[in-house]
Every structure is written in C-alpha cells, then in structure tokens.
C-alpha cells in the first residue's frame, strides 16, 4: 500500500496544472455568446416554419409576418426570372424549329415540282418547232409490267421522236 501511495505522489507531482489564462476566459465568454446567438437563430427558424408561435406576442408575430412576406416576394421574383428565362429559351427553340420546318417544306415543294415536271413531260402534248413547218417532237415515258415466270417487275421505256399517239411499245425479249 505504501508503494501505491508513493507512486501516486510521484505521478501527481509530475503533472502540473496550468492556471487558466485571461484568453481562455474570453474565449469561453465568446463561446457562450455564440451558443446563445445560435439558439436565437434556431428559434427564428422554428418561428418561420410555424412552430413555437405561442411564445410570440402580437408585435413579434406581425414582424414575423412581414419578414415572411418579404421572403415570399423575393421567392416569387426569382421564380418569375427563371420562368421568363425558360420561356425565352423555348421561344428561341420554337423559332429555330419553325425555320427548319419551313426549309423542309420548301425542299419538299422543290422535289415535288421536279417530280411534277417529269410527270408533265410524260403527259404533255408536244410543241411544234418555231417555224411551224417542222414535225412535232415528243418525249414519251412508258411503263410496262413484265410477267416473267420468276418475278413481276416494272420496266420503263423512253421514246424520243415525232409524236405518234398510242404507238405500241416494242420490247426486246419480253412477250
């Protein structure tokens, strides 16, 4: 037992307790202020969320209502800005799509005109040469379906020469 007490005394002498400095007291004071401020902010957040309202008097509730109104106005303004930006972006995209649509319509119309002019050439009456004495020339495009034992397919023939309506088509190799 004497040994244990001797070791205890030896250890307690080696450990020196430093006195509390003035700075430590200041920090602890600031720490208390900071904790109190944090509690106040947490209380204000609870009030804004509609909690713990029984502790508020009429003027505090009016101030809270005004703060919430100002915050709500800021939120609405920001929301309106975001919506206007989205509307402008969608409007730009819409105009781009409209231009692309118009371009595609014009391409289709041009292709239809080309196809239509080729069809017109098939059905058009031949025009005479300027002096009127020359023969009329025609370009005829005829389609004929061949019925082979292996397959049915469409053949196209082109005739160039004097116009002769209802001229029979001579097709080599087809009967």
Secondary structure as the mmCIF struct_conf table of DSSP 4:
data_model
#
loop_
_struct_conf.conf_type_id
_struct_conf.id
_struct_conf.beg_label_comp_id
_struct_conf.beg_label_asym_id
_struct_conf.beg_label_seq_id
_struct_conf.end_label_comp_id
_struct_conf.end_label_asym_id
_struct_conf.end_label_seq_id
HELX_RH_AL_P HELX_RH_AL_P1 UNK A 2 UNK A 14
HELX_LH_PP_P HELX_LH_PP_P1 UNK A 17 UNK A 21
HELX_RH_AL_P HELX_RH_AL_P2 UNK A 22 UNK A 48
TURN_TY1_P TURN_TY1_P1 UNK A 49 UNK A 50
BEND BEND1 UNK A 52 UNK A 52
HELX_RH_3T_P HELX_RH_3T_P1 UNK A 53 UNK A 55
HELX_RH_AL_P HELX_RH_AL_P3 UNK A 58 UNK A 123
HELX_LH_PP_P HELX_LH_PP_P2 UNK A 124 UNK A 129
TURN_TY1_P TURN_TY1_P2 UNK A 130 UNK A 131
BEND BEND2 UNK A 132 UNK A 132
BEND BEND3 UNK A 134 UNK A 134
HELX_LH_PP_P HELX_LH_PP_P3 UNK A 135 UNK A 136
STRN STRN1 UNK A 137 UNK A 147
BEND BEND4 UNK A 149 UNK A 150
STRN STRN2 UNK A 152 UNK A 162
TURN_TY1_P TURN_TY1_P3 UNK A 165 UNK A 166
HELX_LH_PP_P HELX_LH_PP_P4 UNK A 167 UNK A 170
TURN_TY1_P TURN_TY1_P4 UNK A 172 UNK A 173
#
